[in-house]
Amino acid sequence: MATVTLLYFASLREAAGLASERVDTAAADLQGLYAETQARHGFQWPLAALRVAVDGEFARWRDAVPDGAEVAFIPPVSGG
């Protein structure tokens, strides 16, 4: 089991009602971590529409979940 800090941006932050949270996860990879989080907060974004970063660096969804990491789920952002 890993303990991570999740960061939410834009519409994900609005849906979760918070900018970050610390969670325990048994997910084997970042994809599984997002699935857990999506179920908990009801996120509507499909995995293919998001980016994921670990400790400030973009990562792949199949990467392992490192204990103690800061994981950011990043939805597309429209500019103006």
PDB file of N, CA, C and O in Angstrom:
ATOM      1  N   MET A   1       0.847  -1.182   0.000  1.00  0.00           N
ATOM      2  CA  MET A   1       0.000   0.000   0.000  1.00  0.00           C
ATOM      3  C   MET A   1       0.886   1.237   0.000  1.00  0.00           C
ATOM      4  O   MET A   1       1.914   1.284   0.676  1.00  0.00           O
ATOM      5  N   ALA A   2       0.469   2.235  -0.770  1.00  0.00           N
ATOM      6  CA  ALA A   2       1.205   3.493  -0.853  1.00  0.00           C
ATOM      7  C   ALA A   2       0.336   4.633  -0.320  1.00  0.00           C
ATOM      8  O   ALA A   2      -0.888   4.608  -0.446  1.00  0.00           O
ATOM      9  N   THR A   3       0.978   5.612   0.264  1.00  0.00           N
ATOM     10  CA  THR A   3       0.307   6.839   0.669  1.00  0.00           C
ATOM     11  C   THR A   3       0.809   7.944  -0.240  1.00  0.00           C
ATOM     12  O   THR A   3       2.015   8.169  -0.343  1.00  0.00           O
ATOM     13  N   VAL A   4      -0.126   8.646  -0.910  1.00  0.00           N
ATOM     14  CA  VAL A   4       0.245   9.690  -1.855  1.00  0.00           C
ATOM     15  C   VAL A   4      -0.579  10.949  -1.598  1.00  0.00           C
ATOM     16  O   VAL A   4      -1.650  10.897  -0.992  1.00  0.00           O
ATOM     17  N   THR A   5      -0.063  12.067  -2.067  1.00  0.00           N
ATOM     18  CA  THR A   5      -0.816  13.314  -2.065  1.00  0.00           C
ATOM     19  C   THR A   5      -1.310  13.536  -3.480  1.00  0.00           C
ATOM     20  O   THR A   5      -0.516  13.585  -4.420  1.00  0.00           O
ATOM     21  N   LEU A   6      -2.618  13.671  -3.634  1.00  0.00           N
ATOM     22  CA  LEU A   6      -3.216  13.911  -4.942  1.00  0.00           C
ATOM     23  C   LEU A   6      -3.477  15.397  -5.105  1.00  0.00           C
ATOM     24  O   LEU A   6      -3.970  16.056  -4.190  1.00  0.00           O
ATOM     25  N   LEU A   7      -3.143  15.919  -6.274  1.00  0.00           N
ATOM     26  CA  LEU A   7      -3.410  17.318  -6.610  1.00  0.00           C
ATOM     27  C   LEU A   7      -4.441  17.357  -7.722  1.00  0.00           C
ATOM     28  O   LEU A   7      -4.345  16.604  -8.690  1.00  0.00           O
ATOM     29  N   TYR A   8      -5.422  18.227  -7.587  1.00  0.00           N
ATOM     30  CA  TYR A   8      -6.478  18.363  -8.588  1.00  0.00           C
ATOM     31  C   TYR A   8      -6.457  19.773  -9.165  1.00  0.00           C
ATOM     32  O   TYR A   8      -6.238  20.748  -8.447  1.00  0.00           O
ATOM     33  N   PHE A   9      -6.685  19.864 -10.462  1.00  0.00           N
ATOM     34  CA  PHE A   9      -6.679  21.159 -11.143  1.00  0.00           C
ATOM     35  C   PHE A   9      -7.974  21.356 -11.915  1.00  0.00           C
ATOM     36  O   PHE A   9      -8.620  20.393 -12.328  1.00  0.00           O
ATOM     37  N   ALA A  10      -8.344  22.620 -12.104  1.00  0.00           N
ATOM     38  CA  ALA A  10      -9.467  23.034 -12.943  1.00  0.00           C
ATOM     39  C   ALA A  10     -10.746  22.270 -12.581  1.00  0.00           C
ATOM     40  O   ALA A  10     -11.150  22.263 -11.419  1.00  0.00           O
ATOM     41  N   SER A  11     -11.379  21.633 -13.557  1.00  0.00           N
ATOM     42  CA  SER A  11     -12.670  20.978 -13.328  1.00  0.00           C
ATOM     43  C   SER A  11     -12.572  19.811 -12.344  1.00  0.00           C
ATOM     44  O   SER A  11     -13.552  19.500 -11.667  1.00  0.00           O
ATOM     45  N   LEU A  12     -11.422  19.167 -12.253  1.00  0.00           N
ATOM     46  CA  LEU A  12     -11.261  18.090 -11.266  1.00  0.00           C
ATOM     47  C   LEU A  12     -11.294  18.661  -9.852  1.00  0.00           C
ATOM     48  O   LEU A  12     -11.864  18.052  -8.947  1.00  0.00           O
ATOM     49  N   ARG A  13     -10.688  19.819  -9.665  1.00  0.00           N
ATOM     50  CA  ARG A  13     -10.721  20.463  -8.350  1.00  0.00           C
ATOM     51  C   ARG A  13     -12.157  20.823  -7.980  1.00  0.00           C
ATOM     52  O   ARG A  13     -12.578  20.644  -6.837  1.00  0.00           O
ATOM     53  N   GLU A  14     -12.904  21.332  -8.960  1.00  0.00           N
ATOM     54  CA  GLU A  14     -14.298  21.690  -8.707  1.00  0.00           C
ATOM     55  C   GLU A  14     -15.126  20.452  -8.349  1.00  0.00           C
ATOM     56  O   GLU A  14     -15.934  20.495  -7.422  1.00  0.00           O
ATOM     57  N   ALA A  15     -14.929  19.353  -9.079  1.00  0.00           N
ATOM     58  CA  ALA A  15     -15.693  18.129  -8.831  1.00  0.00           C
ATOM     59  C   ALA A  15     -15.353  17.514  -7.471  1.00  0.00           C
ATOM     60  O   ALA A  15     -16.239  17.028  -6.769  1.00  0.00           O
ATOM     61  N   ALA A  16     -14.080  17.535  -7.103  1.00  0.00           N
ATOM     62  CA  ALA A  16     -13.650  16.956  -5.824  1.00  0.00           C
ATOM     63  C   ALA A  16     -13.999  17.864  -4.651  1.00  0.00           C
ATOM     64  O   ALA A  16     -14.177  17.396  -3.526  1.00  0.00           O
ATOM     65  N   GLY A  17     -14.096  19.169  -4.919  1.00  0.00           N
ATOM     66  CA  GLY A  17     -14.364  20.111  -3.849  1.00  0.00           C
ATOM     67  C   GLY A  17     -13.139  20.434  -3.018  1.00  0.00           C
ATOM     68  O   GLY A  17     -13.244  20.993  -1.926  1.00  0.00           O
ATOM     69  N   LEU A  18     -11.967  20.074  -3.548  1.00  0.00           N
ATOM     70  CA  LEU A  18     -10.715  20.382  -2.860  1.00  0.00           C
ATOM     71  C   LEU A  18      -9.563  20.358  -3.858  1.00  0.00           C
ATOM     72  O   LEU A  18      -9.661  19.758  -4.928  1.00  0.00           O
ATOM     73  N   ALA A  19      -8.485  21.014  -3.491  1.00  0.00           N
ATOM     74  CA  ALA A  19      -7.324  21.120  -4.389  1.00  0.00           C
ATOM     75  C   ALA A  19      -6.356  19.959  -4.214  1.00  0.00           C
ATOM     76  O   ALA A  19      -5.608  19.629  -5.134  1.00  0.00           O
ATOM     77  N   SER A  20      -6.366  19.338  -3.038  1.00  0.00           N
ATOM     78  CA  SER A  20      -5.459  18.216  -2.799  1.00  0.00           C
ATOM     79  C   SER A  20      -5.991  17.370  -1.650  1.00  0.00           C
ATOM     80  O   SER A  20      -6.824  17.811  -0.858  1.00  0.00           O
ATOM     81  N   GLU A  21      -5.488  16.153  -1.585  1.00  0.00           N
ATOM     82  CA  GLU A  21      -5.820  15.266  -0.470  1.00  0.00           C
ATOM     83  C   GLU A  21      -4.757  14.189  -0.369  1.00  0.00           C
ATOM     84  O   GLU A  21      -4.101  13.846  -1.352  1.00  0.00           O
ATOM     85  N   ARG A  22      -4.602  13.671   0.814  1.00  0.00           N
ATOM     86  CA  ARG A  22      -3.654  12.577   1.055  1.00  0.00           C
ATOM     87  C   ARG A  22      -4.473  11.292   1.157  1.00  0.00           C
ATOM     88  O   ARG A  22      -5.437  11.223   1.919  1.00  0.00           O
ATOM     89  N   VAL A  23      -4.082  10.270   0.382  1.00  0.00           N
ATOM     90  CA  VAL A  23      -4.844   9.025   0.361  1.00  0.00           C
ATOM     91  C   VAL A  23      -3.915   7.822   0.446  1.00  0.00           C
ATOM     92  O   VAL A  23      -2.742   7.891   0.077  1.00  0.00           O
ATOM     93  N   ASP A  24      -4.463   6.727   0.938  1.00  0.00           N
ATOM     94  CA  ASP A  24      -3.798   5.426   0.900  1.00  0.00           C
ATOM     95  C   ASP A  24      -4.381   4.671  -0.283  1.00  0.00           C
ATOM     96  O   ASP A  24      -5.593   4.692  -0.496  1.00  0.00           O
ATOM     97  N   THR A  25      -3.530   4.005  -1.055  1.00  0.00           N
ATOM     98  CA  THR A  25      -3.991   3.276  -2.223  1.00  0.00           C
ATOM     99  C   THR A  25      -3.295   1.930  -2.346  1.00  0.00           C
ATOM    100  O   THR A  25      -2.127   1.774  -1.992  1.00  0.00           O
ATOM    101  N   ALA A  26      -4.041   0.973  -2.854  1.00  0.00           N
ATOM    102  CA  ALA A  26      -3.480  -0.332  -3.170  1.00  0.00           C
ATOM    103  C   ALA A  26      -3.307  -0.476  -4.678  1.00  0.00           C
ATOM    104  O   ALA A  26      -2.967  -1.556  -5.163  1.00  0.00           O
ATOM    105  N   ALA A  27      -3.540   0.606  -5.425  1.00  0.00           N
ATOM    106  CA  ALA A  27      -3.435   0.568  -6.889  1.00  0.00           C
ATOM    107  C   ALA A  27      -2.017   0.204  -7.309  1.00  0.00           C
ATOM    108  O   ALA A  27      -1.041   0.672  -6.722  1.00  0.00           O
ATOM    109  N   ALA A  28      -1.920  -0.631  -8.324  1.00  0.00           N
ATOM    110  CA  ALA A  28      -0.612  -1.059  -8.823  1.00  0.00           C
ATOM    111  C   ALA A  28       0.035  -0.010  -9.713  1.00  0.00           C
ATOM    112  O   ALA A  28       1.259   0.057  -9.816  1.00  0.00           O
ATOM    113  N   ASP A  29      -0.798   0.818 -10.362  1.00  0.00           N
ATOM    114  CA  ASP A  29      -0.256   1.827 -11.268  1.00  0.00           C
ATOM    115  C   ASP A  29      -1.102   3.095 -11.192  1.00  0.00           C
ATOM    116  O   ASP A  29      -2.123   3.137 -10.505  1.00  0.00           O
ATOM    117  N   LEU A  30      -0.662   4.123 -11.907  1.00  0.00           N
ATOM    118  CA  LEU A  30      -1.355   5.413 -11.869  1.00  0.00           C
ATOM    119  C   LEU A  30      -2.750   5.328 -12.468  1.00  0.00           C
ATOM    120  O   LEU A  30      -3.649   6.057 -12.050  1.00  0.00           O
ATOM    121  N   GLN A  31      -2.937   4.456 -13.430  1.00  0.00           N
ATOM    122  CA  GLN A  31      -4.261   4.243 -14.017  1.00  0.00           C
ATOM    123  C   GLN A  31      -5.229   3.725 -12.953  1.00  0.00           C
ATOM    124  O   GLN A  31      -6.363   4.195 -12.862  1.00  0.00           O
ATOM    125  N   GLY A  32      -4.791   2.780 -12.168  1.00  0.00           N
ATOM    126  CA  GLY A  32      -5.617   2.250 -11.089  1.00  0.00           C
ATOM    127  C   GLY A  32      -5.894   3.295 -10.019  1.00  0.00           C
ATOM    128  O   GLY A  32      -6.990   3.342  -9.460  1.00  0.00           O
ATOM    129  N   LEU A  33      -4.908   4.127  -9.735  1.00  0.00           N
ATOM    130  CA  LEU A  33      -5.091   5.213  -8.769  1.00  0.00           C
ATOM    131  C   LEU A  33      -6.150   6.183  -9.260  1.00  0.00           C
ATOM    132  O   LEU A  33      -7.001   6.621  -8.486  1.00  0.00           O
ATOM    133  N   TYR A  34      -6.104   6.525 -10.558  1.00  0.00           N
ATOM    134  CA  TYR A  34      -7.135   7.422 -11.094  1.00  0.00           C
ATOM    135  C   TYR A  34      -8.507   6.758 -11.025  1.00  0.00           C
ATOM    136  O   TYR A  34      -9.490   7.423 -10.701  1.00  0.00           O
ATOM    137  N   ALA A  35      -8.595   5.469 -11.322  1.00  0.00           N
ATOM    138  CA  ALA A  35      -9.878   4.761 -11.262  1.00  0.00           C
ATOM    139  C   ALA A  35     -10.455   4.822  -9.848  1.00  0.00           C
ATOM    140  O   ALA A  35     -11.654   5.045  -9.682  1.00  0.00           O
ATOM    141  N   GLU A  36      -9.624   4.628  -8.836  1.00  0.00           N
ATOM    142  CA  GLU A  36     -10.085   4.742  -7.444  1.00  0.00           C
ATOM    143  C   GLU A  36     -10.602   6.152  -7.162  1.00  0.00           C
ATOM    144  O   GLU A  36     -11.660   6.337  -6.561  1.00  0.00           O
ATOM    145  N   THR A  37      -9.838   7.126  -7.607  1.00  0.00           N
ATOM    146  CA  THR A  37     -10.181   8.522  -7.358  1.00  0.00           C
ATOM    147  C   THR A  37     -11.430   8.934  -8.130  1.00  0.00           C
ATOM    148  O   THR A  37     -12.275   9.667  -7.618  1.00  0.00           O
ATOM    149  N   GLN A  38     -11.536   8.459  -9.356  1.00  0.00           N
ATOM    150  CA  GLN A  38     -12.701   8.743 -10.194  1.00  0.00           C
ATOM    151  C   GLN A  38     -13.971   8.200  -9.527  1.00  0.00           C
ATOM    152  O   GLN A  38     -14.999   8.877  -9.500  1.00  0.00           O
ATOM    153  N   ALA A  39     -13.897   7.002  -9.000  1.00  0.00           N
ATOM    154  CA  ALA A  39     -15.051   6.408  -8.323  1.00  0.00           C
ATOM    155  C   ALA A  39     -15.414   7.184  -7.051  1.00  0.00           C
ATOM    156  O   ALA A  39     -16.593   7.371  -6.752  1.00  0.00           O
ATOM    157  N   ARG A  40     -14.411   7.629  -6.312  1.00  0.00           N
ATOM    158  CA  ARG A  40     -14.646   8.337  -5.046  1.00  0.00           C
ATOM    159  C   ARG A  40     -15.272   9.709  -5.270  1.00  0.00           C
ATOM    160  O   ARG A  40     -16.151  10.126  -4.516  1.00  0.00           O
ATOM    161  N   HIS A  41     -14.813  10.417  -6.320  1.00  0.00           N
ATOM    162  CA  HIS A  41     -15.263  11.799  -6.531  1.00  0.00           C
ATOM    163  C   HIS A  41     -16.227  11.960  -7.700  1.00  0.00           C
ATOM    164  O   HIS A  41     -16.759  13.052  -7.904  1.00  0.00           O
ATOM    165  N   GLY A  42     -16.464  10.905  -8.469  1.00  0.00           N
ATOM    166  CA  GLY A  42     -17.397  11.008  -9.590  1.00  0.00           C
ATOM    167  C   GLY A  42     -16.856  11.785 -10.772  1.00  0.00           C
ATOM    168  O   GLY A  42     -17.627  12.390 -11.516  1.00  0.00           O
ATOM    169  N   PHE A  43     -15.539  11.781 -10.961  1.00  0.00           N
ATOM    170  CA  PHE A  43     -14.945  12.501 -12.091  1.00  0.00           C
ATOM    171  C   PHE A  43     -15.501  11.965 -13.404  1.00  0.00           C
ATOM    172  O   PHE A  43     -15.670  10.757 -13.568  1.00  0.00           O
ATOM    173  N   GLN A  44     -15.783  12.869 -14.336  1.00  0.00           N
ATOM    174  CA  GLN A  44     -16.333  12.495 -15.634  1.00  0.00           C
ATOM    175  C   GLN A  44     -15.275  12.378 -16.720  1.00  0.00           C
ATOM    176  O   GLN A  44     -15.541  11.800 -17.774  1.00  0.00           O
ATOM    177  N   TRP A  45     -14.087  12.910 -16.490  1.00  0.00           N
ATOM    178  CA  TRP A  45     -13.048  12.876 -17.523  1.00  0.00           C
ATOM    179  C   TRP A  45     -12.556  11.454 -17.757  1.00  0.00           C
ATOM    180  O   TRP A  45     -12.199  10.764 -16.803  1.00  0.00           O
ATOM    181  N   PRO A  46     -12.529  10.998 -19.023  1.00  0.00           N
ATOM    182  CA  PRO A  46     -11.933   9.692 -19.311  1.00  0.00           C
ATOM    183  C   PRO A  46     -10.411   9.788 -19.207  1.00  0.00           C
ATOM    184  O   PRO A  46      -9.828  10.858 -19.382  1.00  0.00           O
ATOM    185  N   LEU A  47      -9.802   8.684 -18.927  1.00  0.00           N
ATOM    186  CA  LEU A  47      -8.349   8.622 -18.764  1.00  0.00           C
ATOM    187  C   LEU A  47      -7.607   9.224 -19.957  1.00  0.00           C
ATOM    188  O   LEU A  47      -6.617   9.933 -19.776  1.00  0.00           O
ATOM    189  N   ALA A  48      -8.077   8.948 -21.168  1.00  0.00           N
ATOM    190  CA  ALA A  48      -7.398   9.398 -22.380  1.00  0.00           C
ATOM    191  C   ALA A  48      -7.360  10.926 -22.519  1.00  0.00           C
ATOM    192  O   ALA A  48      -6.546  11.457 -23.274  1.00  0.00           O
ATOM    193  N   ALA A  49      -8.230  11.628 -21.798  1.00  0.00           N
ATOM    194  CA  ALA A  49      -8.285  13.083 -21.900  1.00  0.00           C
ATOM    195  C   ALA A  49      -7.383  13.783 -20.881  1.00  0.00           C
ATOM    196  O   ALA A  49      -7.235  15.005 -20.925  1.00  0.00           O
ATOM    197  N   LEU A  50      -6.786  13.027 -19.972  1.00  0.00           N
ATOM    198  CA  LEU A  50      -6.003  13.606 -18.882  1.00  0.00           C
ATOM    199  C   LEU A  50      -4.518  13.356 -19.044  1.00  0.00           C
ATOM    200  O   LEU A  50      -4.089  12.464 -19.776  1.00  0.00           O
ATOM    201  N   ARG A  51      -3.743  14.173 -18.336  1.00  0.00           N
ATOM    202  CA  ARG A  51      -2.311  13.915 -18.153  1.00  0.00           C
ATOM    203  C   ARG A  51      -2.104  13.615 -16.680  1.00  0.00           C
ATOM    204  O   ARG A  51      -2.913  13.995 -15.832  1.00  0.00           O
ATOM    205  N   VAL A  52      -1.015  12.932 -16.390  1.00  0.00           N
ATOM    206  CA  VAL A  52      -0.682  12.630 -15.006  1.00  0.00           C
ATOM    207  C   VAL A  52       0.782  13.006 -14.775  1.00  0.00           C
ATOM    208  O   VAL A  52       1.634  12.816 -15.643  1.00  0.00           O
ATOM    209  N   ALA A  53       1.051  13.541 -13.592  1.00  0.00           N
ATOM    210  CA  ALA A  53       2.427  13.902 -13.230  1.00  0.00           C
ATOM    211  C   ALA A  53       2.718  13.345 -11.835  1.00  0.00           C
ATOM    212  O   ALA A  53       1.843  13.288 -10.972  1.00  0.00           O
ATOM    213  N   VAL A  54       3.963  12.941 -11.646  1.00  0.00           N
ATOM    214  CA  VAL A  54       4.423  12.440 -10.350  1.00  0.00           C
ATOM    215  C   VAL A  54       5.614  13.279  -9.924  1.00  0.00           C
ATOM    216  O   VAL A  54       6.615  13.368 -10.635  1.00  0.00           O
ATOM    217  N   ASP A  55       5.494  13.887  -8.763  1.00  0.00           N
ATOM    218  CA  ASP A  55       6.554  14.748  -8.225  1.00  0.00           C
ATOM    219  C   ASP A  55       7.020  15.784  -9.245  1.00  0.00           C
ATOM    220  O   ASP A  55       8.218  16.026  -9.396  1.00  0.00           O
ATOM    221  N   GLY A  56       6.064  16.389  -9.938  1.00  0.00           N
ATOM    222  CA  GLY A  56       6.361  17.494 -10.850  1.00  0.00           C
ATOM    223  C   GLY A  56       6.821  17.097 -12.240  1.00  0.00           C
ATOM    224  O   GLY A  56       7.152  17.968 -13.045  1.00  0.00           O
ATOM    225  N   GLU A  57       6.851  15.807 -12.546  1.00  0.00           N
ATOM    226  CA  GLU A  57       7.288  15.331 -13.865  1.00  0.00           C
ATOM    227  C   GLU A  57       6.160  14.525 -14.505  1.00  0.00           C
ATOM    228  O   GLU A  57       5.545  13.683 -13.852  1.00  0.00           O
ATOM    229  N   PHE A  58       5.890  14.787 -15.792  1.00  0.00           N
ATOM    230  CA  PHE A  58       4.868  13.994 -16.469  1.00  0.00           C
ATOM    231  C   PHE A  58       5.232  12.518 -16.409  1.00  0.00           C
ATOM    232  O   PHE A  58       6.403  12.150 -16.502  1.00  0.00           O
ATOM    233  N   ALA A  59       4.218  11.680 -16.254  1.00  0.00           N
ATOM    234  CA  ALA A  59       4.410  10.236 -16.101  1.00  0.00           C
ATOM    235  C   ALA A  59       3.480   9.501 -17.063  1.00  0.00           C
ATOM    236  O   ALA A  59       2.641  10.107 -17.731  1.00  0.00           O
ATOM    237  N   ARG A  60       3.651   8.179 -17.116  1.00  0.00           N
ATOM    238  CA  ARG A  60       2.783   7.323 -17.924  1.00  0.00           C
ATOM    239  C   ARG A  60       1.768   6.653 -17.004  1.00  0.00           C
ATOM    240  O   ARG A  60       2.068   6.379 -15.842  1.00  0.00           O
ATOM    241  N   TRP A  61       0.584   6.393 -17.512  1.00  0.00           N
ATOM    242  CA  TRP A  61      -0.477   5.798 -16.705  1.00  0.00           C
ATOM    243  C   TRP A  61      -0.105   4.425 -16.178  1.00  0.00           C
ATOM    244  O   TRP A  61      -0.627   4.010 -15.143  1.00  0.00           O
ATOM    245  N   ARG A  62       0.771   3.713 -16.848  1.00  0.00           N
ATOM    246  CA  ARG A  62       1.169   2.368 -16.401  1.00  0.00           C
ATOM    247  C   ARG A  62       2.326   2.390 -15.403  1.00  0.00           C
ATOM    248  O   ARG A  62       2.753   1.335 -14.935  1.00  0.00           O
ATOM    249  N   ASP A  63       2.840   3.578 -15.073  1.00  0.00           N
ATOM    250  CA  ASP A  63       3.902   3.686 -14.069  1.00  0.00           C
ATOM    251  C   ASP A  63       3.353   3.294 -12.695  1.00  0.00           C
ATOM    252  O   ASP A  63       2.180   3.515 -12.396  1.00  0.00           O
ATOM    253  N   ALA A  64       4.212   2.715 -11.876  1.00  0.00           N
ATOM    254  CA  ALA A  64       3.841   2.329 -10.515  1.00  0.00           C
ATOM    255  C   ALA A  64       3.539   3.566  -9.671  1.00  0.00           C
ATOM    256  O   ALA A  64       3.984   4.672  -9.979  1.00  0.00           O
ATOM    257  N   VAL A  65       2.786   3.357  -8.621  1.00  0.00           N
ATOM    258  CA  VAL A  65       2.458   4.436  -7.672  1.00  0.00           C
ATOM    259  C   VAL A  65       3.534   4.451  -6.593  1.00  0.00           C
ATOM    260  O   VAL A  65       3.581   3.545  -5.762  1.00  0.00           O
ATOM    261  N   PRO A  66       4.407   5.474  -6.591  1.00  0.00           N
ATOM    262  CA  PRO A  66       5.469   5.500  -5.584  1.00  0.00           C
ATOM    263  C   PRO A  66       4.957   6.000  -4.230  1.00  0.00           C
ATOM    264  O   PRO A  66       4.266   7.016  -4.158  1.00  0.00           O
ATOM    265  N   ASP A  67       5.292   5.295  -3.183  1.00  0.00           N
ATOM    266  CA  ASP A  67       4.900   5.707  -1.843  1.00  0.00           C
ATOM    267  C   ASP A  67       5.472   7.080  -1.534  1.00  0.00           C
ATOM    268  O   ASP A  67       6.646   7.346  -1.794  1.00  0.00           O
ATOM    269  N   GLY A  68       4.643   7.947  -0.982  1.00  0.00           N
ATOM    270  CA  GLY A  68       5.080   9.280  -0.581  1.00  0.00           C
ATOM    271  C   GLY A  68       5.077  10.302  -1.699  1.00  0.00           C
ATOM    272  O   GLY A  68       5.455  11.453  -1.479  1.00  0.00           O
ATOM    273  N   ALA A  69       4.660   9.910  -2.895  1.00  0.00           N
ATOM    274  CA  ALA A  69       4.707  10.806  -4.055  1.00  0.00           C
ATOM    275  C   ALA A  69       3.572  11.822  -4.034  1.00  0.00           C
ATOM    276  O   ALA A  69       2.568  11.661  -3.340  1.00  0.00           O
ATOM    277  N   GLU A  70       3.772  12.862  -4.813  1.00  0.00           N
ATOM    278  CA  GLU A  70       2.742  13.853  -5.098  1.00  0.00           C
ATOM    279  C   GLU A  70       2.280  13.579  -6.529  1.00  0.00           C
ATOM    280  O   GLU A  70       3.068  13.687  -7.468  1.00  0.00           O
ATOM    281  N   VAL A  71       1.011  13.227  -6.697  1.00  0.00           N
ATOM    282  CA  VAL A  71       0.466  12.852  -7.999  1.00  0.00           C
ATOM    283  C   VAL A  71      -0.566  13.892  -8.416  1.00  0.00           C
ATOM    284  O   VAL A  71      -1.487  14.202  -7.661  1.00  0.00           O
ATOM    285  N   ALA A  72      -0.406  14.426  -9.622  1.00  0.00           N
ATOM    286  CA  ALA A  72      -1.335  15.425 -10.145  1.00  0.00           C
ATOM    287  C   ALA A  72      -2.094  14.857 -11.328  1.00  0.00           C
ATOM    288  O   ALA A  72      -1.498  14.314 -12.259  1.00  0.00           O
ATOM    289  N   PHE A  73      -3.415  14.984 -11.288  1.00  0.00           N
ATOM    290  CA  PHE A  73      -4.266  14.657 -12.422  1.00  0.00           C
ATOM    291  C   PHE A  73      -4.601  15.970 -13.109  1.00  0.00           C
ATOM    292  O   PHE A  73      -5.125  16.887 -12.478  1.00  0.00           O
ATOM    293  N   ILE A  74      -4.299  16.064 -14.405  1.00  0.00           N
ATOM    294  CA  ILE A  74      -4.390  17.341 -15.100  1.00  0.00           C
ATOM    295  C   ILE A  74      -5.333  17.223 -16.284  1.00  0.00           C
ATOM    296  O   ILE A  74      -5.019  16.548 -17.265  1.00  0.00           O
ATOM    297  N   PRO A  75      -6.504  17.885 -16.201  1.00  0.00           N
ATOM    298  CA  PRO A  75      -7.444  17.859 -17.317  1.00  0.00           C
ATOM    299  C   PRO A  75      -7.028  18.878 -18.387  1.00  0.00           C
ATOM    300  O   PRO A  75      -6.188  19.740 -18.131  1.00  0.00           O
ATOM    301  N   PRO A  76      -7.616  18.775 -19.581  1.00  0.00           N
ATOM    302  CA  PRO A  76      -7.327  19.789 -20.590  1.00  0.00           C
ATOM    303  C   PRO A  76      -7.786  21.159 -20.087  1.00  0.00           C
ATOM    304  O   PRO A  76      -8.791  21.268 -19.384  1.00  0.00           O
ATOM    305  N   VAL A  77      -7.052  22.180 -20.449  1.00  0.00           N
ATOM    306  CA  VAL A  77      -7.385  23.536 -20.012  1.00  0.00           C
ATOM    307  C   VAL A  77      -7.608  24.386 -21.252  1.00  0.00           C
ATOM    308  O   VAL A  77      -6.782  24.392 -22.165  1.00  0.00           O
ATOM    309  N   SER A  78      -8.722  25.101 -21.284  1.00  0.00           N
ATOM    310  CA  SER A  78      -8.951  25.998 -22.407  1.00  0.00           C
ATOM    311  C   SER A  78      -8.368  27.352 -22.078  1.00  0.00           C
ATOM    312  O   SER A  78      -8.494  27.842 -20.956  1.00  0.00           O
ATOM    313  N   GLY A  79      -7.734  27.949 -23.056  1.00  0.00           N
ATOM    314  CA  GLY A  79      -7.123  29.260 -22.851  1.00  0.00           C
ATOM    315  C   GLY A  79      -7.998  30.361 -23.395  1.00  0.00           C
ATOM    316  O   GLY A  79      -9.015  30.117 -24.045  1.00  0.00           O
ATOM    317  N   GLY A  80      -7.582  31.567 -23.116  1.00  0.00           N
ATOM    318  CA  GLY A  80      -8.392  32.674 -23.602  1.00  0.00           C
ATOM    319  C   GLY A  80      -7.604  33.926 -23.697  1.00  0.00           C
ATOM    320  O   GLY A  80      -8.136  34.963 -24.092  1.00  0.00           O
TER     321      GLY A  80
END
